Amino acid sequence: MAVANKKSKPPREAVDFQIQLYALQQYKRWTDADLAKYLGVSDRTVARMRNDPFSVSGGLILRTQALLEKAKENY
């Protein structure tokens, strides 16, 4: 009998950041290109932030979170 290959769940912090990234883009109505331009990174880096938050620098994550907080205040 074969055992199903069960994917492990991503860490909660990763999921929380993915939600924050989505929220920032919704508040600002930014595309990946807009966010990349504002952060000074490539579109590919923004995509990587969404897909694998642990692969990007902590500073970039903190800047993104700060942008989200500012966007919430101005909403």
mmCIF file as gemmi writes it, N, C-alpha and C atoms, coordinates in Angstrom:
data_model
loop_
_atom_site.group_PDB
_atom_site.id
_atom_site.type_symbol
_atom_site.label_atom_id
_atom_site.label_alt_id
_atom_site.label_comp_id
_atom_site.label_asym_id
_atom_site.label_entity_id
_atom_site.label_seq_id
_atom_site.pdbx_PDB_ins_code
_atom_site.Cartn_x
_atom_site.Cartn_y
_atom_site.Cartn_z
_atom_site.occupancy
_atom_site.B_iso_or_equiv
_atom_site.pdbx_formal_charge
_atom_site.auth_seq_id
_atom_site.auth_asym_id
_atom_site.pdbx_PDB_model_num
ATOM 1 N N . MET Axp A 1 ? 0.84 -1.17 0 1 0 ? 1 A 1
ATOM 2 C CA . MET Axp A 1 ? 0 0 0 1 0 ? 1 A 1
ATOM 3 C C . MET Axp A 1 ? 0.89 1.241 0 1 0 ? 1 A 1
ATOM 4 N N . ALA Axp A 2 ? 0.633 2.138 -0.943 1 0 ? 2 A 1
ATOM 5 C CA . ALA Axp A 2 ? 1.442 3.358 -1.077 1 0 ? 2 A 1
ATOM 6 C C . ALA Axp A 2 ? 0.951 4.414 -0.093 1 0 ? 2 A 1
ATOM 7 N N . VAL Axp A 3 ? 1.9 5.125 0.465 1 0 ? 3 A 1
ATOM 8 C CA . VAL Axp A 3 ? 1.575 6.215 1.377 1 0 ? 3 A 1
ATOM 9 C C . VAL Axp A 3 ? 1.534 7.507 0.569 1 0 ? 3 A 1
ATOM 10 N N . ALA Axp A 4 ? 0.497 8.294 0.751 1 0 ? 4 A 1
ATOM 11 C CA . ALA Axp A 4 ? 0.371 9.549 0.025 1 0 ? 4 A 1
ATOM 12 C C . ALA Axp A 4 ? 1.475 10.508 0.456 1 0 ? 4 A 1
ATOM 13 N N . ASN Axp A 5 ? 2.043 11.189 -0.506 1 0 ? 5 A 1
ATOM 14 C CA . ASN Axp A 5 ? 3.077 12.183 -0.221 1 0 ? 5 A 1
ATOM 15 C C . ASN Axp A 5 ? 2.38 13.461 0.23 1 0 ? 5 A 1
ATOM 16 N N . LYS Axp A 6 ? 2.405 13.713 1.495 1 0 ? 6 A 1
ATOM 17 C CA . LYS Axp A 6 ? 1.691 14.843 2.069 1 0 ? 6 A 1
ATOM 18 C C . LYS Axp A 6 ? 2.642 16.04 2.166 1 0 ? 6 A 1
ATOM 19 N N . LYS Axp A 7 ? 2.225 17.167 1.576 1 0 ? 7 A 1
ATOM 20 C CA . LYS Axp A 7 ? 3.039 18.374 1.671 1 0 ? 7 A 1
ATOM 21 C C . LYS Axp A 7 ? 2.928 18.928 3.081 1 0 ? 7 A 1
ATOM 22 N N . SER Axp A 8 ? 4.053 19.387 3.58 1 0 ? 8 A 1
ATOM 23 C CA . SER Axp A 8 ? 4.014 19.993 4.899 1 0 ? 8 A 1
ATOM 24 C C . SER Axp A 8 ? 3.515 21.431 4.767 1 0 ? 8 A 1
ATOM 25 N N . LYS Axp A 9 ? 2.899 21.907 5.81 1 0 ? 9 A 1
ATOM 26 C CA . LYS Axp A 9 ? 2.381 23.27 5.812 1 0 ? 9 A 1
ATOM 27 C C . LYS Axp A 9 ? 3.535 24.253 5.939 1 0 ? 9 A 1
ATOM 28 N N . PRO Axp A 10 ? 3.402 25.398 5.267 1 0 ? 10 A 1
ATOM 29 C CA . PRO Axp A 10 ? 4.451 26.417 5.435 1 0 ? 10 A 1
ATOM 30 C C . PRO Axp A 10 ? 4.367 27.005 6.842 1 0 ? 10 A 1
ATOM 31 N N . PRO Axp A 11 ? 5.47 27.53 7.339 1 0 ? 11 A 1
ATOM 32 C CA . PRO Axp A 11 ? 5.44 28.145 8.666 1 0 ? 11 A 1
ATOM 33 C C . PRO Axp A 11 ? 4.432 29.295 8.713 1 0 ? 11 A 1
ATOM 34 N N . ARG Axp A 12 ? 3.843 29.487 9.859 1 0 ? 12 A 1
ATOM 35 C CA . ARG Axp A 12 ? 2.817 30.52 10.018 1 0 ? 12 A 1
ATOM 36 C C . ARG Axp A 12 ? 3.341 31.907 9.646 1 0 ? 12 A 1
ATOM 37 N N . GLU Axp A 13 ? 4.599 32.185 9.983 1 0 ? 13 A 1
ATOM 38 C CA . GLU Axp A 13 ? 5.183 33.485 9.668 1 0 ? 13 A 1
ATOM 39 C C . GLU Axp A 13 ? 5.193 33.746 8.172 1 0 ? 13 A 1
ATOM 40 N N . ALA Axp A 14 ? 5.46 32.7 7.404 1 0 ? 14 A 1
ATOM 41 C CA . ALA Axp A 14 ? 5.477 32.834 5.949 1 0 ? 14 A 1
ATOM 42 C C . ALA Axp A 14 ? 4.086 33.15 5.422 1 0 ? 14 A 1
ATOM 43 N N . VAL Axp A 15 ? 3.098 32.464 5.924 1 0 ? 15 A 1
ATOM 44 C CA . VAL Axp A 15 ? 1.722 32.701 5.496 1 0 ? 15 A 1
ATOM 45 C C . VAL Axp A 15 ? 1.282 34.104 5.905 1 0 ? 15 A 1
ATOM 46 N N . ASP Axp A 16 ? 1.615 34.511 7.12 1 0 ? 16 A 1
ATOM 47 C CA . ASP Axp A 16 ? 1.266 35.862 7.588 1 0 ? 16 A 1
ATOM 48 C C . ASP Axp A 16 ? 1.881 36.924 6.681 1 0 ? 16 A 1
ATOM 49 N N . PHE Axp A 17 ? 3.136 36.736 6.292 1 0 ? 17 A 1
ATOM 50 C CA . PHE Axp A 17 ? 3.776 37.711 5.416 1 0 ? 17 A 1
ATOM 51 C C . PHE Axp A 17 ? 3.133 37.722 4.039 1 0 ? 17 A 1
ATOM 52 N N . GLN Axp A 18 ? 2.776 36.566 3.522 1 0 ? 18 A 1
ATOM 53 C CA . GLN Axp A 18 ? 2.114 36.516 2.222 1 0 ? 18 A 1
ATOM 54 C C . GLN Axp A 18 ? 0.796 37.292 2.262 1 0 ? 18 A 1
ATOM 55 N N . ILE Axp A 19 ? 0.086 37.18 3.359 1 0 ? 19 A 1
ATOM 56 C CA . ILE Axp A 19 ? -1.166 37.92 3.528 1 0 ? 19 A 1
ATOM 57 C C . ILE Axp A 19 ? -0.882 39.414 3.607 1 0 ? 19 A 1
ATOM 58 N N . GLN Axp A 20 ? 0.166 39.791 4.338 1 0 ? 20 A 1
ATOM 59 C CA . GLN Axp A 20 ? 0.527 41.206 4.452 1 0 ? 20 A 1
ATOM 60 C C . GLN Axp A 20 ? 0.922 41.787 3.093 1 0 ? 20 A 1
ATOM 61 N N . LEU Axp A 21 ? 1.659 41.021 2.326 1 0 ? 21 A 1
ATOM 62 C CA . LEU Axp A 21 ? 2.076 41.471 0.999 1 0 ? 21 A 1
ATOM 63 C C . LEU Axp A 21 ? 0.861 41.685 0.108 1 0 ? 21 A 1
ATOM 64 N N . TYR Axp A 22 ? -0.068 40.761 0.145 1 0 ? 22 A 1
ATOM 65 C CA . TYR Axp A 22 ? -1.303 40.894 -0.634 1 0 ? 22 A 1
ATOM 66 C C . TYR Axp A 22 ? -2.088 42.12 -0.178 1 0 ? 22 A 1
ATOM 67 N N . ALA Axp A 23 ? -2.194 42.299 1.138 1 0 ? 23 A 1
ATOM 68 C CA . ALA Axp A 23 ? -2.942 43.441 1.677 1 0 ? 23 A 1
ATOM 69 C C . ALA Axp A 23 ? -2.316 44.758 1.236 1 0 ? 23 A 1
ATOM 70 N N . LEU Axp A 24 ? -0.99 44.863 1.286 1 0 ? 24 A 1
ATOM 71 C CA . LEU Axp A 24 ? -0.314 46.086 0.858 1 0 ? 24 A 1
ATOM 72 C C . LEU Axp A 24 ? -0.653 46.398 -0.593 1 0 ? 24 A 1
ATOM 73 N N . GLN Axp A 25 ? -0.582 45.406 -1.426 1 0 ? 25 A 1
ATOM 74 C CA . GLN Axp A 25 ? -0.865 45.638 -2.84 1 0 ? 25 A 1
ATOM 75 C C . GLN Axp A 25 ? -2.328 46.029 -3.054 1 0 ? 25 A 1
ATOM 76 N N . GLN Axp A 26 ? -3.219 45.518 -2.247 1 0 ? 26 A 1
ATOM 77 C CA . GLN Axp A 26 ? -4.627 45.889 -2.371 1 0 ? 26 A 1
ATOM 78 C C . GLN Axp A 26 ? -4.868 47.308 -1.86 1 0 ? 26 A 1
ATOM 79 N N . TYR Axp A 27 ? -4.303 47.654 -0.713 1 0 ? 27 A 1
ATOM 80 C CA . TYR Axp A 27 ? -4.459 49.011 -0.181 1 0 ? 27 A 1
ATOM 81 C C . TYR Axp A 27 ? -3.955 50.054 -1.178 1 0 ? 27 A 1
ATOM 82 N N . LYS Axp A 28 ? -2.791 49.797 -1.744 1 0 ? 28 A 1
ATOM 83 C CA . LYS Axp A 28 ? -2.155 50.755 -2.637 1 0 ? 28 A 1
ATOM 84 C C . LYS Axp A 28 ? -2.579 50.589 -4.096 1 0 ? 28 A 1
ATOM 85 N N . ARG Axp A 29 ? -3.232 49.479 -4.396 1 0 ? 29 A 1
ATOM 86 C CA . ARG Axp A 29 ? -3.588 49.124 -5.775 1 0 ? 29 A 1
ATOM 87 C C . ARG Axp A 29 ? -2.333 49.053 -6.642 1 0 ? 29 A 1
ATOM 88 N N . TRP Axp A 30 ? -1.312 48.411 -6.088 1 0 ? 30 A 1
ATOM 89 C CA . TRP Axp A 30 ? -0.028 48.253 -6.759 1 0 ? 30 A 1
ATOM 90 C C . TRP Axp A 30 ? 0.066 46.893 -7.417 1 0 ? 30 A 1
ATOM 91 N N . THR Axp A 31 ? 0.717 46.874 -8.552 1 0 ? 31 A 1
ATOM 92 C CA . THR Axp A 31 ? 1.089 45.614 -9.198 1 0 ? 31 A 1
ATOM 93 C C . THR Axp A 31 ? 2.425 45.177 -8.602 1 0 ? 31 A 1
ATOM 94 N N . ASP Axp A 32 ? 2.876 43.992 -8.982 1 0 ? 32 A 1
ATOM 95 C CA . ASP Axp A 32 ? 4.209 43.554 -8.551 1 0 ? 32 A 1
ATOM 96 C C . ASP Axp A 32 ? 5.264 44.55 -9.03 1 0 ? 32 A 1
ATOM 97 N N . ALA Axp A 33 ? 5.093 45.058 -10.257 1 0 ? 33 A 1
ATOM 98 C CA . ALA Axp A 33 ? 6.063 46.01 -10.814 1 0 ? 33 A 1
ATOM 99 C C . ALA Axp A 33 ? 6.084 47.299 -9.998 1 0 ? 33 A 1
ATOM 100 N N . ASP Axp A 34 ? 4.912 47.775 -9.578 1 0 ? 34 A 1
ATOM 101 C CA . ASP Axp A 34 ? 4.845 48.986 -8.753 1 0 ? 34 A 1
ATOM 102 C C . ASP Axp A 34 ? 5.569 48.786 -7.427 1 0 ? 34 A 1
ATOM 103 N N . LEU Axp A 35 ? 5.288 47.679 -6.777 1 0 ? 35 A 1
ATOM 104 C CA . LEU Axp A 35 ? 5.924 47.388 -5.49 1 0 ? 35 A 1
ATOM 105 C C . LEU Axp A 35 ? 7.431 47.222 -5.658 1 0 ? 35 A 1
ATOM 106 N N . ALA Axp A 36 ? 7.825 46.536 -6.703 1 0 ? 36 A 1
ATOM 107 C CA . ALA Axp A 36 ? 9.251 46.333 -6.962 1 0 ? 36 A 1
ATOM 108 C C . ALA Axp A 36 ? 9.958 47.67 -7.152 1 0 ? 36 A 1
ATOM 109 N N . LYS Axp A 37 ? 9.34 48.549 -7.914 1 0 ? 37 A 1
ATOM 110 C CA . LYS Axp A 37 ? 9.931 49.863 -8.158 1 0 ? 37 A 1
ATOM 111 C C . LYS Axp A 37 ? 10.076 50.64 -6.853 1 0 ? 37 A 1
ATOM 112 N N . TYR Axp A 38 ? 9.044 50.602 -6.017 1 0 ? 38 A 1
ATOM 113 C CA . TYR Axp A 38 ? 9.076 51.337 -4.752 1 0 ? 38 A 1
ATOM 114 C C . TYR Axp A 38 ? 10.14 50.78 -3.807 1 0 ? 38 A 1
ATOM 115 N N . LEU Axp A 39 ? 10.305 49.461 -3.799 1 0 ? 39 A 1
ATOM 116 C CA . LEU Axp A 39 ? 11.294 48.827 -2.918 1 0 ? 39 A 1
ATOM 117 C C . LEU Axp A 39 ? 12.701 48.823 -3.516 1 0 ? 39 A 1
ATOM 118 N N . GLY Axp A 40 ? 12.82 49.128 -4.803 1 0 ? 40 A 1
ATOM 119 C CA . GLY Axp A 40 ? 14.119 49.121 -5.457 1 0 ? 40 A 1
ATOM 120 C C . GLY Axp A 40 ? 14.636 47.726 -5.757 1 0 ? 40 A 1
ATOM 121 N N . VAL Axp A 41 ? 13.714 46.831 -6.057 1 0 ? 41 A 1
ATOM 122 C CA . VAL Axp A 41 ? 14.07 45.445 -6.397 1 0 ? 41 A 1
ATOM 123 C C . VAL Axp A 41 ? 13.4 45.076 -7.715 1 0 ? 41 A 1
ATOM 124 N N . SER Axp A 42 ? 13.658 43.881 -8.192 1 0 ? 42 A 1
ATOM 125 C CA . SER Axp A 42 ? 13.047 43.427 -9.448 1 0 ? 42 A 1
ATOM 126 C C . SER Axp A 42 ? 11.669 42.81 -9.192 1 0 ? 42 A 1
ATOM 127 N N . ASP Axp A 43 ? 10.895 42.718 -10.272 1 0 ? 43 A 1
ATOM 128 C CA . ASP Axp A 43 ? 9.595 42.039 -10.194 1 0 ? 43 A 1
ATOM 129 C C . ASP Axp A 43 ? 9.784 40.605 -9.708 1 0 ? 43 A 1
ATOM 130 N N . ARG Axp A 44 ? 10.877 40.007 -10.146 1 0 ? 44 A 1
ATOM 131 C CA . ARG Axp A 44 ? 11.167 38.62 -9.77 1 0 ? 44 A 1
ATOM 132 C C . ARG Axp A 44 ? 11.35 38.493 -8.25 1 0 ? 44 A 1
ATOM 133 N N . THR Axp A 45 ? 11.98 39.492 -7.64 1 0 ? 45 A 1
ATOM 134 C CA . THR Axp A 45 ? 12.166 39.468 -6.191 1 0 ? 45 A 1
ATOM 135 C C . THR Axp A 45 ? 10.827 39.553 -5.478 1 0 ? 45 A 1
ATOM 136 N N . VAL Axp A 46 ? 9.924 40.391 -5.981 1 0 ? 46 A 1
ATOM 137 C CA . VAL Axp A 46 ? 8.591 40.498 -5.382 1 0 ? 46 A 1
ATOM 138 C C . VAL Axp A 46 ? 7.867 39.158 -5.487 1 0 ? 46 A 1
ATOM 139 N N . ALA Axp A 47 ? 7.969 38.515 -6.632 1 0 ? 47 A 1
ATOM 140 C CA . ALA Axp A 47 ? 7.342 37.196 -6.797 1 0 ? 47 A 1
ATOM 141 C C . ALA Axp A 47 ? 7.944 36.195 -5.819 1 0 ? 47 A 1
ATOM 142 N N . ARG Axp A 48 ? 9.263 36.263 -5.631 1 0 ? 48 A 1
ATOM 143 C CA . ARG Axp A 48 ? 9.932 35.36 -4.693 1 0 ? 48 A 1
ATOM 144 C C . ARG Axp A 48 ? 9.495 35.669 -3.256 1 0 ? 48 A 1
ATOM 145 N N . MET Axp A 49 ? 9.281 36.949 -2.95 1 0 ? 49 A 1
ATOM 146 C CA . MET Axp A 49 ? 8.795 37.32 -1.61 1 0 ? 49 A 1
ATOM 147 C C . MET Axp A 49 ? 7.458 36.639 -1.33 1 0 ? 49 A 1
ATOM 148 N N . ARG Axp A 50 ? 6.619 36.59 -2.341 1 0 ? 50 A 1
ATOM 149 C CA . ARG Axp A 50 ? 5.294 35.999 -2.177 1 0 ? 50 A 1
ATOM 150 C C . ARG Axp A 50 ? 5.376 34.475 -2.059 1 0 ? 50 A 1
ATOM 151 N N . ASN Axp A 51 ? 6.198 33.872 -2.888 1 0 ? 51 A 1
ATOM 152 C CA . ASN Axp A 51 ? 6.259 32.412 -2.941 1 0 ? 51 A 1
ATOM 153 C C . ASN Axp A 51 ? 7.116 31.788 -1.861 1 0 ? 51 A 1
ATOM 154 N N . ASP Axp A 52 ? 8.17 32.468 -1.462 1 0 ? 52 A 1
ATOM 155 C CA . ASP Axp A 52 ? 9.08 31.926 -0.458 1 0 ? 52 A 1
ATOM 156 C C . ASP Axp A 52 ? 9.664 33.07 0.372 1 0 ? 52 A 1
ATOM 157 N N . PRO Axp A 53 ? 8.894 33.592 1.331 1 0 ? 53 A 1
ATOM 158 C CA . PRO Axp A 53 ? 9.34 34.746 2.107 1 0 ? 53 A 1
ATOM 159 C C . PRO Axp A 53 ? 10.68 34.546 2.801 1 0 ? 53 A 1
ATOM 160 N N . PHE Axp A 54 ? 11.053 33.323 3.113 1 0 ? 54 A 1
ATOM 161 C CA . PHE Axp A 54 ? 12.312 33.078 3.806 1 0 ? 54 A 1
ATOM 162 C C . PHE Axp A 54 ? 13.514 33.197 2.878 1 0 ? 54 A 1
ATOM 163 N N . SER Axp A 55 ? 13.281 33.386 1.578 1 0 ? 55 A 1
ATOM 164 C CA . SER Axp A 55 ? 14.389 33.489 0.639 1 0 ? 55 A 1
ATOM 165 C C . SER Axp A 55 ? 14.852 34.931 0.432 1 0 ? 55 A 1
ATOM 166 N N . VAL Axp A 56 ? 14.148 35.883 1.025 1 0 ? 56 A 1
ATOM 167 C CA . VAL Axp A 56 ? 14.524 37.296 0.863 1 0 ? 56 A 1
ATOM 168 C C . VAL Axp A 56 ? 15.044 37.849 2.181 1 0 ? 56 A 1
ATOM 169 N N . SER Axp A 57 ? 15.702 38.995 2.105 1 0 ? 57 A 1
ATOM 170 C CA . SER Axp A 57 ? 16.312 39.564 3.301 1 0 ? 57 A 1
ATOM 171 C C . SER Axp A 57 ? 15.265 40.039 4.299 1 0 ? 57 A 1
ATOM 172 N N . GLY Axp A 58 ? 15.627 39.97 5.548 1 0 ? 58 A 1
ATOM 173 C CA . GLY Axp A 58 ? 14.741 40.437 6.605 1 0 ? 58 A 1
ATOM 174 C C . GLY Axp A 58 ? 14.449 41.918 6.486 1 0 ? 58 A 1
ATOM 175 N N . GLY Axp A 59 ? 15.449 42.678 6.021 1 0 ? 59 A 1
ATOM 176 C CA . GLY Axp A 59 ? 15.249 44.113 5.841 1 0 ? 59 A 1
ATOM 177 C C . GLY Axp A 59 ? 14.164 44.417 4.828 1 0 ? 59 A 1
ATOM 178 N N . LEU Axp A 60 ? 14.113 43.642 3.768 1 0 ? 60 A 1
ATOM 179 C CA . LEU Axp A 60 ? 13.086 43.824 2.743 1 0 ? 60 A 1
ATOM 180 C C . LEU Axp A 60 ? 11.707 43.488 3.302 1 0 ? 60 A 1
ATOM 181 N N . ILE Axp A 61 ? 11.636 42.466 4.108 1 0 ? 61 A 1
ATOM 182 C CA . ILE Axp A 61 ? 10.366 42.105 4.741 1 0 ? 61 A 1
ATOM 183 C C . ILE Axp A 61 ? 9.924 43.208 5.696 1 0 ? 61 A 1
ATOM 184 N N . LEU Axp A 62 ? 10.854 43.742 6.48 1 0 ? 62 A 1
ATOM 185 C CA . LEU Axp A 62 ? 10.509 44.81 7.411 1 0 ? 62 A 1
ATOM 186 C C . LEU Axp A 62 ? 10.058 46.071 6.68 1 0 ? 62 A 1
ATOM 187 N N . ARG Axp A 63 ? 10.703 46.406 5.576 1 0 ? 63 A 1
ATOM 188 C CA . ARG Axp A 63 ? 10.281 47.581 4.798 1 0 ? 63 A 1
ATOM 189 C C . ARG Axp A 63 ? 8.878 47.383 4.243 1 0 ? 63 A 1
ATOM 190 N N . THR Axp A 64 ? 8.598 46.171 3.789 1 0 ? 64 A 1
ATOM 191 C CA . THR Axp A 64 ? 7.269 45.869 3.257 1 0 ? 64 A 1
ATOM 192 C C . THR Axp A 64 ? 6.215 45.991 4.356 1 0 ? 64 A 1
ATOM 193 N N . GLN Axp A 65 ? 6.517 45.478 5.539 1 0 ? 65 A 1
ATOM 194 C CA . GLN Axp A 65 ? 5.582 45.574 6.654 1 0 ? 65 A 1
ATOM 195 C C . GLN Axp A 65 ? 5.358 47.021 7.075 1 0 ? 65 A 1
ATOM 196 N N . ALA Axp A 66 ? 6.413 47.843 7.037 1 0 ? 66 A 1
ATOM 197 C CA . ALA Axp A 66 ? 6.275 49.261 7.372 1 0 ? 66 A 1
ATOM 198 C C . ALA Axp A 66 ? 5.388 49.967 6.343 1 0 ? 66 A 1
ATOM 199 N N . LEU Axp A 67 ? 5.555 49.621 5.077 1 0 ? 67 A 1
ATOM 200 C CA . LEU Axp A 67 ? 4.693 50.192 4.04 1 0 ? 67 A 1
ATOM 201 C C . LEU Axp A 67 ? 3.234 49.834 4.269 1 0 ? 67 A 1
ATOM 202 N N . LEU Axp A 68 ? 2.989 48.601 4.696 1 0 ? 68 A 1
ATOM 203 C CA . LEU Axp A 68 ? 1.624 48.169 4.966 1 0 ? 68 A 1
ATOM 204 C C . LEU Axp A 68 ? 1.029 48.97 6.106 1 0 ? 68 A 1
ATOM 205 N N . GLU Axp A 69 ? 1.778 49.164 7.18 1 0 ? 69 A 1
ATOM 206 C CA . GLU Axp A 69 ? 1.264 49.932 8.318 1 0 ? 69 A 1
ATOM 207 C C . GLU Axp A 69 ? 0.93 51.364 7.907 1 0 ? 69 A 1
ATOM 208 N N . LYS Axp A 70 ? 1.796 51.959 7.103 1 0 ? 70 A 1
ATOM 209 C CA . LYS Axp A 70 ? 1.555 53.322 6.625 1 0 ? 70 A 1
ATOM 210 C C . LYS Axp A 70 ? 0.315 53.364 5.713 1 0 ? 70 A 1
ATOM 211 N N . ALA Axp A 71 ? 0.159 52.353 4.87 1 0 ? 71 A 1
ATOM 212 C CA . ALA Axp A 71 ? -0.997 52.28 3.976 1 0 ? 71 A 1
ATOM 213 C C . ALA Axp A 71 ? -2.286 52.158 4.768 1 0 ? 71 A 1
ATOM 214 N N . LYS Axp A 72 ? -2.254 51.386 5.857 1 0 ? 72 A 1
ATOM 215 C CA . LYS Axp A 72 ? -3.444 51.226 6.709 1 0 ? 72 A 1
ATOM 216 C C . LYS Axp A 72 ? -3.838 52.558 7.342 1 0 ? 72 A 1
ATOM 217 N N . GLU Axp A 73 ? -2.818 53.307 7.809 1 0 ? 73 A 1
ATOM 218 C CA . GLU Axp A 73 ? -3.09 54.601 8.438 1 0 ? 73 A 1
ATOM 219 C C . GLU Axp A 73 ? -3.722 55.582 7.468 1 0 ? 73 A 1
ATOM 220 N N . ASN Axp A 74 ? -3.302 55.515 6.217 1 0 ? 74 A 1
ATOM 221 C CA . ASN Axp A 74 ? -3.78 56.463 5.212 1 0 ? 74 A 1
ATOM 222 C C . ASN Axp A 74 ? -5.004 55.973 4.454 1 0 ? 74 A 1
ATOM 223 N N . TYR Axp A 75 ? -5.527 54.847 4.811 1 0 ? 75 A 1
ATOM 224 C CA . TYR Axp A 75 ? -6.642 54.27 4.083 1 0 ? 75 A 1
ATOM 225 C C . TYR Axp A 75 ? -7.939 54.955 4.456 1 0 ? 75 A 1
